[in-house]
Amino acid sequence: MALLEVSKVDFQYYGSSFGLQDVNLSLNESDRLVIYGRENSGKTTLLRLLCGLEEYCRGSILLDDAELNQLSQKDMNIGFSFDSRILDGKSSVEDVISYPMKLRNLQSEDIVDYLNSVSDRCNLPMQSQINNLSEMQVAMVIIARLFAVDRRMYLVDDVWKDLPQEEKTIVIDFLKEKIADKSVIVATDDSAMAKQISTDRIVVLSDSEALNMMSMEDIVSRPLNMQSAIFAGYELHIGQLIKIDGQCFAEICGNVYPVNPPIGDVYVGKRVCFAVRREGEPCETEEVGDATVMSFYYDIDNERIISKQ
């Protein structure tokens, strides 16, 4: 039995056109799942659904075989990384990190041991106020607090997203240490970071639509939309789909490359998005050069594959 099972879940913000449609995913004990998508694709909203902070309007979310919306927050026992903007800037680092430990009445020596280990590992000044920390240090504090107590499951939003790459790497290394042997879902728009967390269980979000859970290998072999193609490392080039003597070609920057026929001839003569695999550094121009144009390509408006197998 899966720890978490999400089936055909829909969500809509009241009075807004934004929502999530037909979300399906599962998480087993000690598994890691990555939710990948660009900014405003619905990653945080999905995490909020998975910990009961938003109510879904259709479908089912089961936690240990119990419907999530029937459980109290205490019974869920799910940890969720909060947005740094809700932190009281005058609180000390020590108070912020130790708060969930004190709520559970942990022994004082256990709290001190954890704070010392975090201070040594992350070089965090425990007596400093939050508003005196750098953005990287704040991200470390959020992660340290999230994993301060044992939870049934941990949901980690991308608190590192605005950091420079060097600092982001430091935070992610700390996160990877914390998620060992735990049941974790991580949401991010950083493809390199996502691949470090999991290559077997990935959900790609694109414009509120969640693709079924896939492995990295499956996504690379045939990504189902443009966002998953970007995640897989393909370049995307806009070109025209043309037909010459019954054979279909991608016409990009005046050059033609053979591709599979489309699902319907209505796309012939249209501008579509082609995936390109390149060895080495990406080209600085729109030209494909000696790279390979893949046989799958996408309807620009709907971001879906429109080529035949």
Residue frames relative to the residue before (quaternion, step in Angstrom):
aa qw qx qy qz dx dy dz
M 1.0000 0.0000 0.0000 0.0000 0.00 0.00 0.00
A 0.4415 -0.6998 0.4978 0.2599 3.57 -0.89 0.94
L 0.5401 -0.5930 0.4848 0.3488 3.55 -1.17 0.58
L 0.7917 0.0700 0.0037 0.6069 3.57 0.96 -0.97
E 0.0082 0.7924 -0.6088 0.0361 3.56 -0.88 0.95
V 0.0604 -0.7995 0.5973 -0.0184 3.57 -0.57 1.22
S 0.0012 -0.8284 0.5562 -0.0673 3.58 -0.62 1.15
K 0.8739 -0.1173 0.0524 0.4689 3.55 -0.82 1.15
V 0.2590 0.7985 -0.5002 0.2126 3.56 0.99 0.88
D 0.0941 -0.7550 0.6478 0.0371 3.53 -1.05 0.94
F 0.0102 -0.7834 0.6215 -0.0013 3.56 -1.16 0.67
Q 0.0057 -0.7895 0.6135 -0.0159 3.56 -1.06 0.79
Y 0.3811 -0.6893 0.5616 0.2533 3.57 -0.91 0.89
Y 0.5200 -0.6515 0.4521 0.3173 3.57 -0.92 0.90
G 0.8429 0.1474 -0.1363 0.4992 3.55 -0.86 1.00
S 0.6771 0.4466 -0.2891 0.5084 3.59 1.25 0.21
S 0.4813 -0.6567 0.4976 0.2991 3.54 -1.22 0.52
F 0.5830 0.6028 -0.3756 0.3945 3.60 1.24 -0.30
G 0.2250 0.7598 -0.5932 0.1421 3.54 -1.06 0.78
L 0.4101 -0.6539 0.5624 0.2965 3.52 -1.37 -0.19
Q 0.1496 -0.8159 0.5571 0.0400 3.55 -0.96 0.87
D 0.8840 -0.0144 -0.0004 0.4673 3.52 -1.12 0.92
V 0.1763 0.7940 -0.5522 0.1832 3.56 0.71 1.13
N 0.0339 0.7822 -0.6191 0.0614 3.56 -0.88 1.04
L 0.2785 0.7400 -0.5813 0.1923 3.58 -0.78 1.01
S 0.1236 -0.7754 0.6117 0.0964 3.55 -1.28 0.26
L 0.1207 -0.7704 0.6232 0.0590 3.52 -1.26 0.51
N 0.2333 -0.7646 0.5888 0.1197 3.56 -0.86 1.01
E 0.6897 -0.4492 0.3560 0.4426 3.55 -1.29 0.25
S 0.8568 0.1086 -0.1230 0.4888 3.56 -1.06 0.95
D 0.4767 0.6560 -0.4490 0.3752 3.61 1.22 0.41
R 0.2526 -0.7201 0.6188 0.1862 3.52 -1.36 0.32
L 0.0498 -0.7815 0.6219 0.0001 3.53 -0.94 0.94
V 0.2071 -0.7678 0.5964 0.1092 3.57 -1.00 0.89
I 0.1408 -0.7299 0.6622 0.0947 3.55 -1.04 0.88
Y 0.0508 -0.8252 0.5616 -0.0329 3.56 -0.44 1.25
G 0.2996 0.7377 -0.5738 0.1920 3.57 -1.03 0.82
R 0.5819 -0.5771 0.4296 0.3790 3.53 -1.18 0.44
E 0.7035 -0.4445 0.3328 0.4435 3.57 -1.31 0.18
N 0.8326 0.1700 -0.1798 0.4955 3.56 -1.07 0.92
S 0.4331 0.6938 -0.4712 0.3301 3.59 1.15 0.51
G 0.6361 -0.5499 0.3273 0.4311 3.60 1.24 -0.24
K 0.3386 0.7737 -0.4862 0.2243 3.62 1.22 0.19
T 0.7018 0.4545 -0.2746 0.4750 3.58 0.77 -1.03
T 0.6159 0.5454 -0.3431 0.4533 3.57 1.01 -0.77
L 0.6590 0.5024 -0.3109 0.4654 3.58 0.94 -0.85
L 0.6385 0.5096 -0.3313 0.4720 3.60 0.96 -0.77
R 0.6460 0.5159 -0.3207 0.4623 3.59 0.98 -0.79
L 0.6139 0.5296 -0.3421 0.4751 3.57 1.08 -0.64
L 0.7030 0.5019 -0.2673 0.4272 3.56 0.92 -0.95
C 0.7424 0.3282 -0.2371 0.5337 3.59 1.20 -0.21
G 0.6307 -0.6164 0.3121 0.3534 3.57 1.20 0.50
L 0.4882 0.6695 -0.4379 0.3490 3.60 1.20 0.28
E 0.7313 0.2133 -0.1820 0.6217 3.58 1.31 -0.16
E 0.3653 -0.7301 0.5374 0.2113 3.57 -1.15 0.63
Y 0.3181 -0.7424 0.5590 0.1876 3.56 -0.82 0.99
C 0.4035 -0.7492 0.4854 0.2005 3.55 -1.08 0.80
R 0.7917 0.0711 -0.0630 0.6035 3.58 1.24 -0.26
G 0.7099 0.4516 -0.3322 0.4263 3.53 -1.18 0.58
S 0.4103 -0.7061 0.5344 0.2179 3.52 -1.31 -0.24
I 0.0580 -0.7453 0.6627 0.0443 3.54 -1.14 0.79
L 0.0715 -0.8143 0.5759 -0.0094 3.55 -0.46 1.24
L 0.0998 -0.7572 0.6443 0.0398 3.55 -0.97 0.97
D 0.8028 -0.1266 0.0191 0.5824 3.58 -0.38 1.25
D 0.7056 -0.5063 0.2350 0.4366 3.54 0.96 1.05
A 0.6142 0.4966 -0.3689 0.4900 3.62 1.23 0.29
E 0.5137 -0.6465 0.4642 0.3205 3.58 -0.95 0.87
L 0.5117 -0.6993 0.4090 0.2862 3.55 -0.69 1.16
N 0.7069 0.4806 -0.2842 0.4342 3.60 0.88 -0.88
Q 0.6278 0.5034 -0.3466 0.4819 3.58 1.29 0.11
L 0.6372 0.5331 -0.3148 0.4590 3.57 1.31 -0.10
S 0.4501 -0.6399 0.5449 0.3016 3.54 -1.24 0.54
Q 0.6524 -0.5024 0.3779 0.4233 3.57 -1.23 0.32
K 0.6296 0.5365 -0.3352 0.4510 3.59 1.03 -0.73
D 0.6825 0.4820 -0.2886 0.4676 3.58 0.95 -0.89
M 0.6019 0.5572 -0.3626 0.4424 3.59 1.09 -0.63
N 0.0349 -0.8336 0.5453 0.0811 3.57 0.91 -0.98
I 0.3660 0.7065 -0.5010 0.3405 3.54 0.85 1.12
G 0.2627 -0.7562 0.5780 0.1583 3.56 -0.92 0.88
F 0.0577 -0.7954 0.6032 -0.0097 3.57 -0.95 0.94
S 0.3887 -0.7171 0.5257 0.2414 3.59 -0.76 1.00
F 0.3038 -0.7860 0.5176 0.1481 3.55 -0.72 1.10
D 0.5855 -0.5567 0.4571 0.3719 3.53 -1.33 0.34
S 0.5371 -0.6615 0.4205 0.3116 3.57 -0.88 0.93
R 0.5807 0.6164 -0.3729 0.3792 3.60 1.16 -0.48
I 0.6598 0.5011 -0.3319 0.4510 3.62 1.13 -0.37
L 0.4919 0.6650 -0.4347 0.3562 3.60 1.25 -0.07
D 0.4070 -0.6576 0.5750 0.2669 3.53 -1.14 0.71
G 0.4030 -0.7686 0.4458 0.2193 3.55 -0.37 1.24
K 0.6808 0.4945 -0.2916 0.4549 3.59 1.18 -0.48
S 0.5078 0.6366 -0.4275 0.3926 3.59 1.28 -0.10
S 0.4640 -0.6651 0.5010 0.3023 3.55 -1.13 0.58
V 0.6374 -0.5141 0.4096 0.4021 3.56 -1.26 0.46
E 0.6410 0.5448 -0.3181 0.4373 3.56 0.92 -0.91
D 0.6854 0.4885 -0.2940 0.4529 3.60 0.85 -0.94
V 0.6532 0.5206 -0.3212 0.4462 3.59 0.96 -0.84
I 0.7105 0.4580 -0.2722 0.4597 3.59 0.80 -0.96
S 0.7368 0.4485 -0.2421 0.4442 3.59 0.89 -0.90
Y 0.4358 0.7406 -0.4443 0.2534 3.61 1.20 -0.34
P 0.7158 0.4209 -0.3012 0.4688 3.70 0.67 -0.88
M 0.6073 0.5498 -0.3576 0.4485 3.61 1.14 -0.52
K 0.6613 0.4909 -0.2983 0.4825 3.56 1.03 -0.79
L 0.6012 0.5595 -0.3576 0.4445 3.59 1.09 -0.67
R 0.7312 0.3988 -0.2215 0.5072 3.57 1.08 -0.69
N 0.4433 -0.7364 0.4228 0.2871 3.55 1.32 0.28
L 0.1807 0.7889 -0.5604 0.1757 3.56 0.92 0.90
Q 0.6143 -0.5572 0.4087 0.3809 3.56 -1.19 0.54
S 0.5976 -0.6044 0.3981 0.3451 3.55 -1.05 0.85
E 0.6661 0.5085 -0.3175 0.4438 3.58 0.96 -0.83
D 0.6204 0.5285 -0.3449 0.4656 3.59 1.12 -0.61
I 0.6344 0.5241 -0.3217 0.4683 3.57 1.03 -0.78
V 0.6633 0.5028 -0.3000 0.4662 3.57 0.91 -0.94
D 0.6414 0.5293 -0.3257 0.4498 3.58 0.95 -0.86
Y 0.6712 0.4913 -0.3044 0.4641 3.58 0.93 -0.87
L 0.6533 0.5110 -0.3187 0.4588 3.58 0.91 -0.87
N 0.6513 0.5116 -0.3174 0.4619 3.58 0.97 -0.82
S 0.6576 0.5090 -0.3199 0.4541 3.58 0.95 -0.83
V 0.6557 0.4960 -0.3097 0.4776 3.58 1.03 -0.78
S 0.6372 0.5338 -0.3250 0.4511 3.57 0.96 -0.85
D 0.6797 0.4815 -0.2878 0.4727 3.58 0.94 -0.90
R 0.6946 0.4899 -0.2817 0.4451 3.58 0.91 -0.93
C 0.8138 0.2914 -0.1132 0.4900 3.58 0.87 -0.96
N 0.3652 -0.7424 0.4819 0.2885 3.57 1.29 -0.05
L 0.3212 0.7515 -0.5021 0.2828 3.56 0.91 1.01
P 0.3408 -0.7287 0.5527 0.2176 3.62 -0.85 0.92
M 0.3456 -0.8097 0.4363 0.1860 3.58 -0.14 1.29
Q 0.7114 0.4500 -0.2681 0.4685 3.61 1.06 -0.60
S 0.5246 0.6455 -0.4135 0.3703 3.60 1.24 -0.16
Q 0.4858 -0.6288 0.5171 0.3181 3.52 -1.24 0.50
I 0.6353 -0.5630 0.3787 0.3687 3.53 -1.16 0.68
N 0.6913 0.4929 -0.3034 0.4325 3.60 0.91 -0.81
N 0.6303 0.5041 -0.3494 0.4759 3.60 1.26 0.06
L 0.5681 0.6084 -0.3702 0.4124 3.58 1.30 0.03
S 0.5122 -0.5874 0.5171 0.3537 3.54 -1.30 0.32
E 0.6600 -0.4992 0.3678 0.4241 3.59 -1.24 0.26
M 0.6274 0.5263 -0.3424 0.4606 3.58 1.04 -0.69
Q 0.6588 0.5054 -0.3144 0.4602 3.59 0.93 -0.83
V 0.6187 0.5341 -0.3421 0.4636 3.59 1.05 -0.73
A 0.6373 0.5195 -0.3269 0.4660 3.59 0.98 -0.82
M 0.6374 0.5198 -0.3213 0.4693 3.58 1.02 -0.79
V 0.6314 0.5358 -0.3257 0.4562 3.58 1.00 -0.83
I 0.6529 0.5228 -0.3143 0.4491 3.58 0.92 -0.91
I 0.6807 0.4720 -0.2910 0.4787 3.58 0.92 -0.88
A 0.6410 0.5267 -0.3285 0.4514 3.59 0.97 -0.83
R 0.6598 0.4908 -0.3100 0.4772 3.58 0.96 -0.77
L 0.6299 0.5601 -0.3402 0.4168 3.59 0.92 -0.87
F 0.7835 0.3210 -0.1565 0.5085 3.57 0.92 -0.92
A 0.3619 0.7558 -0.4781 0.2632 3.60 1.22 0.36
V 0.7788 0.1811 -0.1099 0.5904 3.61 1.14 -0.54
D 0.5729 -0.5954 0.4410 0.3503 3.55 -1.24 0.46
R 0.0625 -0.7906 0.6091 0.0002 3.55 -0.91 1.00
R 0.5898 -0.5465 0.4506 0.3879 3.51 -1.28 0.32
M 0.7870 -0.0524 0.0876 0.6084 3.56 1.05 -0.82
Y 0.2182 -0.7702 0.5884 0.1138 3.56 -1.17 0.66
L 0.1406 -0.7687 0.6210 0.0604 3.57 -0.98 0.94
V 0.0778 -0.8292 0.5531 -0.0201 3.57 -0.53 1.20
D 0.1969 -0.7593 0.6117 0.1026 3.56 -0.63 1.16
D 0.5964 -0.6182 0.3828 0.3401 3.58 -1.20 0.51
V 0.0752 -0.8330 0.5480 -0.0102 3.57 0.32 1.33
W 0.6485 0.5285 -0.2976 0.4600 3.59 1.30 -0.21
K 0.4220 0.7894 -0.4096 0.1762 3.58 1.28 -0.30
D 0.7398 0.4114 -0.2404 0.4750 3.63 1.04 -0.65
L 0.5067 0.6665 -0.4147 0.3564 3.58 1.26 0.10
P 0.5629 -0.5379 0.4820 0.4018 3.60 -1.23 0.36
Q 0.6713 -0.5470 0.3168 0.3870 3.56 -1.12 0.66
E 0.6436 0.5327 -0.3314 0.4385 3.60 0.93 -0.83
E 0.6898 0.4536 -0.2781 0.4910 3.59 0.93 -0.89
K 0.6007 0.5600 -0.3559 0.4461 3.57 1.06 -0.72
T 0.6405 0.5325 -0.3192 0.4520 3.58 0.98 -0.84
I 0.6351 0.5309 -0.3258 0.4568 3.58 1.01 -0.79
V 0.6675 0.4948 -0.2952 0.4716 3.59 0.94 -0.92
I 0.6683 0.5061 -0.3041 0.4525 3.58 0.92 -0.90
D 0.6124 0.5368 -0.3493 0.4634 3.60 1.04 -0.70
F 0.6376 0.5118 -0.3165 0.4810 3.59 1.03 -0.78
L 0.6405 0.5240 -0.3178 0.4627 3.57 0.97 -0.87
K 0.6588 0.5219 -0.3214 0.4362 3.60 0.88 -0.91
E 0.6152 0.5303 -0.3446 0.4708 3.58 1.09 -0.63
K 0.7036 0.4963 -0.2652 0.4340 3.57 0.95 -0.92
I 0.7273 0.4614 -0.2633 0.4346 3.62 0.98 -0.68
A 0.3886 0.7295 -0.4854 0.2848 3.59 1.24 0.02
D 0.8596 0.0591 -0.0902 0.4994 3.57 -0.92 1.08
K 0.5963 0.5450 -0.3795 0.4509 3.61 1.17 0.44
S 0.4762 -0.6307 0.5265 0.3135 3.56 -1.30 0.40
V 0.0859 0.8418 -0.5083 0.1601 3.55 -0.26 1.31
I 0.0870 -0.7359 0.6672 0.0760 3.53 -1.20 0.74
V 0.0917 -0.8040 0.5875 0.0029 3.58 -0.70 1.12
A 0.1600 -0.7780 0.6030 0.0737 3.58 -0.88 1.00
T 0.1545 0.7978 -0.5647 0.1443 3.58 -0.83 0.96
D 0.3104 -0.7106 0.5887 0.2283 3.55 -1.31 0.35
D 0.5494 0.5868 -0.3874 0.4513 3.58 1.32 0.25
S 0.3228 -0.7913 0.4852 0.1848 3.59 -0.25 1.25
A 0.6362 0.5290 -0.3411 0.4462 3.60 0.98 -0.79
M 0.6590 0.4976 -0.3033 0.4755 3.56 0.98 -0.85
A 0.6302 0.5486 -0.3336 0.4367 3.59 0.96 -0.85
K 0.6766 0.4970 -0.2932 0.4573 3.57 0.96 -0.86
Q 0.6107 0.5345 -0.3565 0.4629 3.60 1.17 -0.41
I 0.6743 0.5028 -0.2904 0.4564 3.57 1.11 -0.68
S 0.7946 -0.1499 0.1376 0.5721 3.59 0.84 -0.96
T 0.1329 -0.7749 0.6113 0.0911 3.55 -1.10 0.74
D 0.6605 0.5288 -0.2935 0.4450 3.57 1.29 -0.10
R 0.7917 0.1894 -0.0839 0.5748 3.60 1.09 -0.63
I 0.1846 0.7891 -0.5463 0.2117 3.55 -0.10 1.36
V 0.1020 -0.7542 0.6459 0.0598 3.55 -1.03 0.87
V 0.1819 -0.7845 0.5865 0.0871 3.59 -0.71 1.07
L 0.1870 -0.7708 0.6036 0.0807 3.56 -0.86 1.06
S 0.0832 0.7802 -0.6163 0.0671 3.54 -0.97 0.88
D 0.8339 -0.1464 0.0556 0.5292 3.56 -0.55 1.23
S 0.7485 -0.4448 0.1820 0.4570 3.54 0.79 1.22
E 0.6233 0.5015 -0.3588 0.4809 3.60 1.23 0.04
A 0.1995 -0.7852 0.5789 0.0926 3.55 -0.84 1.02
L 0.3547 -0.7189 0.5563 0.2188 3.55 -0.75 1.04
N 0.6002 -0.5422 0.4302 0.4009 3.57 -1.17 0.45
M 0.6276 -0.5576 0.3938 0.3742 3.54 -1.17 0.64
M 0.0072 -0.8094 0.5846 -0.0558 3.56 -0.85 1.02
S 0.4536 -0.6187 0.5469 0.3352 3.53 -1.34 0.11
M 0.6534 -0.4973 0.3858 0.4206 3.56 -1.26 0.32
E 0.6269 0.5548 -0.3329 0.4340 3.57 1.00 -0.82
D 0.6700 0.4936 -0.2971 0.4682 3.59 0.96 -0.86
I 0.6482 0.5199 -0.3235 0.4526 3.57 0.97 -0.83
V 0.6629 0.5068 -0.3087 0.4564 3.59 0.93 -0.86
S 0.6748 0.5156 -0.3103 0.4272 3.59 0.91 -0.87
R 0.7936 -0.1300 0.0921 0.5872 3.59 1.04 -0.68
P 0.1399 -0.8113 0.5636 0.0678 3.60 0.16 1.23
L 0.4265 -0.7652 0.4358 0.2067 3.56 -0.87 0.98
N 0.7859 0.0652 -0.0922 0.6079 3.60 1.23 -0.15
M 0.7212 -0.4639 0.2896 0.4252 3.56 -1.26 0.23
Q 0.6318 0.5414 -0.3446 0.4347 3.58 1.04 -0.72
S 0.6725 0.4655 -0.3039 0.4886 3.59 0.97 -0.75
A 0.5910 0.5464 -0.3711 0.4631 3.63 1.15 -0.50
I 0.6287 0.5145 -0.3264 0.4832 3.59 1.04 -0.77
F 0.6431 0.5264 -0.3128 0.4600 3.57 0.98 -0.88
A 0.6830 0.4906 -0.2789 0.4638 3.58 1.03 -0.82
G 0.5809 -0.6273 0.3577 0.3755 3.59 1.25 -0.17
Y 0.4661 0.6712 -0.4585 0.3492 3.59 1.22 0.27
E 0.4025 -0.6265 0.5962 0.3001 3.53 -1.28 0.46
L 0.2259 -0.7576 0.5938 0.1496 3.57 -1.15 0.58
H 0.0428 -0.8004 0.5973 -0.0281 3.56 -0.82 1.06
I 0.3356 -0.7197 0.5722 0.2052 3.55 -0.98 0.89
G 0.1470 0.7808 -0.5939 0.1266 3.56 -0.85 1.00
Q 0.5221 -0.6215 0.4797 0.3332 3.55 -1.30 -0.12
L 0.3380 -0.7124 0.5788 0.2078 3.53 -1.03 0.86
I 0.0042 0.8153 -0.5770 0.0497 3.58 -0.59 1.15
K 0.2664 -0.7479 0.5892 0.1503 3.53 -1.29 0.38
I 0.0099 0.7845 -0.6182 0.0485 3.58 -0.83 1.05
D 0.8416 -0.0861 0.0136 0.5330 3.57 -0.66 1.17
G 0.7429 -0.4395 0.2143 0.4572 3.55 0.96 0.95
Q 0.6451 0.4871 -0.3169 0.4961 3.61 1.30 -0.15
C 0.3388 -0.7490 0.5363 0.1911 3.59 -0.98 0.86
F 0.0787 -0.7947 0.6018 -0.0004 3.53 -1.11 0.82
A 0.3535 -0.6552 0.6142 0.2615 3.51 -1.34 0.42
E 0.1387 -0.7739 0.6135 0.0743 3.58 -0.75 1.04
I 0.0867 0.7963 -0.5833 0.1349 3.55 -0.41 1.30
C 0.8442 -0.0736 0.0077 0.5309 3.57 -0.68 1.15
G 0.7471 -0.4340 0.2183 0.4537 3.57 0.94 0.90
N 0.6609 0.4553 -0.3124 0.5082 3.60 1.24 -0.09
V 0.2544 -0.7717 0.5646 0.1451 3.58 -1.14 0.61
Y 0.0906 -0.7819 0.6168 0.0030 3.54 -1.09 0.86
P 0.4563 -0.7031 0.4630 0.2881 3.63 -0.79 0.92
V 0.0050 0.7808 -0.6241 0.0297 3.56 -1.05 0.86
N 0.6372 -0.5042 0.4062 0.4181 3.57 -1.29 0.15
P 0.5679 -0.5817 0.4376 0.3842 3.62 -1.14 0.43
P 0.5343 -0.6290 0.4507 0.3402 3.61 -1.16 0.46
I 0.6506 -0.5110 0.3888 0.4056 3.56 -1.33 0.16
G 0.7922 0.0201 -0.0271 0.6093 3.57 1.27 -0.31
D 0.5546 -0.6470 0.4128 0.3216 3.59 -1.01 0.79
V 0.4610 0.6793 -0.4486 0.3532 3.58 1.26 -0.14
Y 0.6732 0.5039 -0.2999 0.4506 3.61 1.16 -0.51
V 0.5078 0.6337 -0.4339 0.3903 3.60 1.21 -0.26
G 0.7820 0.2672 -0.2292 0.5144 3.57 -0.82 1.02
K 0.6109 0.5522 -0.3468 0.4489 3.58 1.29 -0.11
R 0.4866 -0.6126 0.5319 0.3239 3.54 -1.32 0.39
V 0.0452 0.7977 -0.5971 0.0711 3.56 -0.69 1.10
C 0.5027 -0.6522 0.4862 0.2923 3.55 -1.33 0.19
F 0.1522 -0.8044 0.5724 0.0455 3.58 -0.70 1.12
A 0.3530 -0.7134 0.5687 0.2074 3.54 -1.10 0.80
V 0.1181 -0.8046 0.5818 0.0137 3.56 -0.92 0.97
R 0.1954 -0.7633 0.6063 0.1072 3.55 -0.90 0.95
R 0.0173 -0.8075 0.5878 -0.0468 3.54 -0.73 1.11
E 0.3174 -0.7095 0.5933 0.2093 3.55 -1.03 0.79
G 0.7838 0.2815 -0.2202 0.5079 3.57 -0.82 0.95
E 0.7951 -0.3174 0.2322 0.4616 3.54 -1.29 -0.42
P 0.5211 -0.6389 0.4562 0.3348 3.63 -1.03 0.71
C 0.5490 -0.6103 0.4648 0.3318 3.53 -1.22 0.60
E 0.4520 -0.7057 0.4755 0.2676 3.59 -0.99 0.78
T 0.7078 0.3857 -0.2531 0.5350 3.58 1.23 -0.27
E 0.6529 -0.5075 0.3861 0.4088 3.55 -1.30 -0.05
E 0.5116 0.6622 -0.4245 0.3458 3.59 1.21 -0.18
V 0.4595 -0.6916 0.4952 0.2556 3.55 -1.08 0.78
G 0.1998 -0.8091 0.5264 0.1684 3.56 1.05 -0.75
D 0.7820 -0.3085 0.2346 0.4881 3.57 -0.91 -0.91
A 0.4114 0.7012 -0.4816 0.3274 3.60 1.23 0.34
T 0.5047 -0.6583 0.4795 0.2863 3.57 -1.31 0.28
V 0.2675 -0.7283 0.6087 0.1656 3.57 -0.88 0.97
M 0.3567 -0.7606 0.5050 0.1982 3.57 -0.61 1.15
S 0.5592 -0.6430 0.4166 0.3166 3.56 -1.17 0.56
F 0.6392 0.4565 -0.3572 0.5054 3.62 1.20 -0.13
Y 0.0328 0.7892 -0.6107 0.0561 3.55 -1.03 0.80
Y 0.4280 -0.7645 0.4655 0.1251 3.50 -1.29 0.56
D 0.4712 -0.5872 0.5834 0.3046 3.49 -1.33 0.61
I 0.4478 -0.7274 0.4502 0.2601 3.60 -0.55 1.17
D 0.6990 0.4960 -0.2826 0.4308 3.57 0.84 -0.97
N 0.7999 0.3081 -0.1394 0.4959 3.58 0.89 -0.93
E 0.3235 -0.7840 0.4764 0.2321 3.58 1.32 -0.07
R 0.5407 0.5943 -0.4347 0.4068 3.59 0.82 0.89
I 0.5832 -0.5851 0.4333 0.3602 3.54 -1.16 0.62
I 0.0769 -0.8106 0.5802 0.0162 3.56 -0.89 0.95
S 0.5463 0.5859 -0.4149 0.4314 3.58 1.22 0.45
K 0.4999 -0.6285 0.4968 0.3291 3.56 -1.21 0.47
Q 0.6418 -0.5151 0.4002 0.4033 3.54 -1.29 0.37
